[in-house]
């Protein structure tokens, strides 16, 4: 249990060499005390051209995939960013995961939200990340299958039951005795949570970090923004940007590591081709090594996409005949 420095999702961090970082959870016991916010701008046209070029080569990549791939590569070099704080104690996470919302068709044809969690390997390339994300999205969009997150949400529809269960879950989480099944079902026990505001035509936001769970980083991408800048010749030029909102728990590491994170986000989003090859070397925080099975291959994804198109077509035919 956490009383002995171990949880099923991580291991206690030794902070003998950084007493300032070790002290911050006692000065700021909740994530809402410690959240810092900033915004980035990625060159939309540059990323769009890259996505089109890779599409012509048979690789289906989205803006969200590029952001995930940049984050996975950053964690492979700065694993300290993949820590979390529970009960004033710092932990090394034993996996690399991202939670996000997908829209799916309900049994009655209405559009519903479903939260999915996708796990990555720190050795993943942009193609591996896109394959894993695509698989998670297709699984999350199935109308007739509720994942564990949706099942628990339905269980808590009763407000009295929700109060009791939520209180019990918080207590178990605090002392590190929460069953692994609940951790797997919770989208808030994740390395990063992303909200894609671009998909619904909204601007990027700086979303708060939930006190519940272990998520230390919340990121949003928003609708394209336009501005006029001066080019190298001093002439005005129209530019389009993809805004990115980042909210981070400042307790998990020193500020210079977050500065490096921002710098690397700019590097990888300005040159996504750097993400096409596996990193030369992967660093693991305090020797806690983890990984994932190989990402699904193109053939597997094509089969899943065909089945999804067939399912959607049959569902549309049934609605039309009704």
N, C-alpha and C positions, 0 to 999 in steps of 0.2 A: 504494500500500500504506500501512499504518499508519506506516511509516518516514517518509513524507512527509505525515503528518497526514490521510490519507484511507483510508476503508474503504468497501466497497460498501453498508454499512448506516448510515454516519454520517460526520461530519467532525470533526476535532479542534477543541476549544473553546479560544478565547483567554481566558485568565484573568488578564490583566495587572492588572485592577482588583480582584481578590479573591485575594491571595496565600495566605490561610488555607485556602480551598477547594482551591487548586492544590496545597497541600502535603499534604493529607490522604491521597491515594492512596499516598504514600511512607511515611506513618506507619502506614497500615492497608492493606496491599497486597491483601488478599482481602476479598470481600464478607462472609464470616463474621466478620471483624474489625470491620466497620462497620455491622452490622445493628442497627437500633433498632426496638422493638416497642411498639405501643399498641393499645387497644381502643376502639371506638365503640359506641354503641347508637342504632339508628334506630327511630322509632315504627312498629311493625309494623302496627297498626290503621290508621294514617293512610295508609301506603303501600298496604295491602290495599284500602282504600276507593278510592284513586286508580286502582289496577289494575282494579277492578270497573267503575268509572265509564268508563274508557277502553275496556274490553271491550264495554260497551253501545254505544259509538260505533263499534265495528268495529276497534279497535286492540288487537292481542294483545301485551301487555307483561308481563314477568316481573320479579321482584325483582332478578334478575341484570342484566336490561336497565337498570333504574333505576341500579344501581351503575355499570355501564359508561357510561351517559349522563352521570352526574355526573363520572366520571373524565375523559371526553372533553372536557366543558365546562371542567373545571379546567385541563387541558393547553392548551386554547385561550387561557387567560388567564395561565397560569404555565408556559410551555413549557420552562423550565429543569428542571422535574421529569422531563422525558422525555430525560434524559441517561444515559450509562453510562460505566463505567470499565473499560478493558482495558489490561493491561501498564502500569499506573500512569499512564495517560493518559486524559483526559476527552474524551468525544465527544458531539456533538449527533446525536440519532437522526433519520434522514430519513423516518420513518414513524411512525404511531401504531397500535399493535397490542396485542391482549390474547390470551393463551393460556388455555385451560381444557379440562377433561376432559368428554367426553360418553360416555354408555353406549350401546352398539349391540348388535344381535343378530348373533352369529356365524353362519357357515354351518351349524353343527350346532344352532342354536337357543340356545346359551349366551350369556349377557350378557358382553360384553367392553368394555374401556375403550379409548377413542381420544382422542388429544389434538389439538385443532384450534386454529388461530390465526385470529382475525378482525381485519381491518384497518378502521380508521375514518378519517373526514375530520374535522379539528378544527371544521368548520362544522356537523357533524351535529346534528340534533335528537334527542329521545328516540324519535321515530318512525323516523328513519333508523337509529339504533342498533339498535332492536328488529328492523328488517327485515334488517339485515346479520347480526345474531346468529342470527336464525331460519334464514337461508340457510346459515350456517356449520354450525349444529347438524344440519340435515337432510342436508347433504353428509357430515358426519362420522358419521352414523348408518347410512349405507348399508352393508348387510352384505357386499356383494359387491365393494366398492371399498376398497382400502387406500390411505390417503393416504401421502405421502412419509415422514411420521414413523413410521408403522407398518412401512413397507417397510424403513427403516433399522434399526428395532428387531429385525426378523426376521433381518436380515443379521448382526446382532451377537450372535446366540444362541450362537455358538461363543466361549467365554471367551478363547481365545488370539487369535482374530481381533478380538474386541472390544477387547482391551488395545492391540493395534497400531493399530487404526483410531482409537480414542478418543485415543490419544497423538498421532497425526498431526493429528487435528482440533483438539486443544488448541493444538498448535504453530502451525498455520495461523491459528487465531483470534487467537493472541497477536500475530502480526505482520501481521494484517489481510489475509491472502491466501486466506482460505477462499472457495471457490466460492459464488456466490449461491444455487445450487440447495440446498446444504447449509444455508445460513442460513435459507432458506425452509422447509426441512424441520424445523429445530430449534425446538421450542416454548420453549426457554430463551433464544433470541435474540428478546426481545419487550419491549415497554414495561412490561406488567404481567401477572402470572400470577394467576389467580383459581381458588380451590377452593371449590366449593359444597357445604359440609358439611350445609346444610339439606336438600338433596335425599336424603340418606341418614340423616337423623335424628340427626346428630351436632352437638355444640357447635362454635362457632367456635374456630379455633386460630390461634396466631401461628406460621406456617410459616417455616422458614428460607429464605433466598435462596440459590440455587445458585451456587457459585463458577464453574461451567461456564456459558457463555453471557453475555448482557448484561442480563438482567432486573434492574431496580433496585427493583421494588416487588412484593410478594407480599401478596394480600388473600384473606381467607376470610369467608364468611358462614355462620352456624350456625343451629341450630334455635331456635325462638322461646323467649325467656326471659320469665318472669312476675315481677312485683314489685308492691309497694304503695307508692304515692307520695301526697303531699298535693296536692290541687288548689288553685285560687286561693282557695277559701273555707276552706282549712285542714282539709278533710275527707279521710279516707283513700280512695284510689281505686286500683283494680286496673289495671295497665298491662301491655301485652305489647310486648316489644322484639325487634328483629332484631339480634343481636350481630355485630359486624364486627371481625375481627382484621387488623391492618396491620403488615407488616414492611418497612422501607425501608432502602436503602443511604444512610447519612448523608453519604457523600462527594460525591454528585452536585451538591449545592447547599447554600446556607446554611440554618441551622435555621429562620430566620423564614419561609422559603418552605414548609417542611413544616408550620409552624403555620398558614399561610394555607390550605394544602391541607386540613387537618383542619377548619378553619372553614368552607370552601366545601363540603366533603362534608356537613356539618351543614345548611348553608343549602339545598342542592339536594335533599337527602333529606327535609327538612322541608317543602319546597315544590316538588315535582316539576314543577309547571306552568311553572316558569321554564325548563325544558328543552324546552318545546314549540316555541319560536321559535329561530331561528339567532342566535348571538351577534352583537351589534352590531359588534364588532371582534375579529379573531383576531390574536394575537401569535405570531411565529415566532422561534425562538431563533437569534440571530446571522444573521438573514437567510436561513436555510435553509428555503425554502418547499416544502411537499409537499401532496398531496391524494389523493383517491380518486374514481373514477367515481360517479355518482349511485347511491343505494341502490336495491335492487330494489323495484318497485311492488307494491301489494296484489294485482294480478292475477297477477303472476309468482309471488308467494308462495302464493296460493291454488292455483295449478296445481301447484306443488311439493308442497304438503300433500296434494292429492288423489292424486298419484302415490305419495307415501309411504304413505298409508292403503291404497291399492290393493296396494302391494307387501307391506305387513304382512298384509293380509287373505289374499292368495294364499299367503304363507309359512305362515300359520296353517292354511289348508286343506290344504296339502301335508303338514304335520306330522300333522294329524288323520287324513288318509287313510292315512299310513304306519303 
